[in-house]
Amino acid sequence: MSTPAERSHSIDVHAGRAGVSRAVWHTIGLVLAALLAYAIWRGYQNPDLLLDLSAFRIC
């Protein structure tokens, strides 16, 4: 059996790893939200931009 000190150490390691992952996902979400807000702002200034983006085809 492991001692309480060993168990608390393994919990700290996993908690630290989850904290970094959460920060990365929050950063990605903030960047995507900023890009979406920028596209909406540019579309408000120039409505033709949104029409060009909606007509864009990948293939």
N, C-alpha and C positions, 0 to 999 in steps of 0.2 A: 504494500500500500504506500501511496505517496503521502508525504507530510503536507500540512496546510500551507507551508511556505512554498513548496513546489507547485501546488495547485494555484495559488494566488499569482505566482510568476507566470504560469502558462496563460492565465486569464488576462493579465496585463499585456502580454504579447499579442493576443488576438484582438484585444480592445484597441491597441495602437494601430494595428493593421486596418481595422474597420474605420478608424478615424481618418486615416489617410485616404482611403477609398471614398469615403463620404465627401471629403473636401474636394477630391478630383471630380466627382459627379456634380457637385454644386458648382464648381468652376465651369464645367462643360455646359451645364444648364444656364448659367448666367451669360456665357458667350453666345449660346444659341438665342436666348431671349434678346440680347443686345442686337444680334444680326436681324432678327425678326422686326424689332422696333425700328431699326435703321431702314429696312426695306419698306415698312409702312410709311415712315416719314418721307422717304424718297418718292414713294408712290403718291403721297399727298401733294408733293411739290410738282411732280411730273406724272400725270395719270397714264401717259403712253408707256411708261416703264412697266407698270403692272400688266398692261396688255401684251407687251413684248415677252414678259416672263410667262404669262399664261399660254402664249403661242409657242413657247420653246419646246422642241422635241429632242429627246435624247438620241433616238435612232434616225 
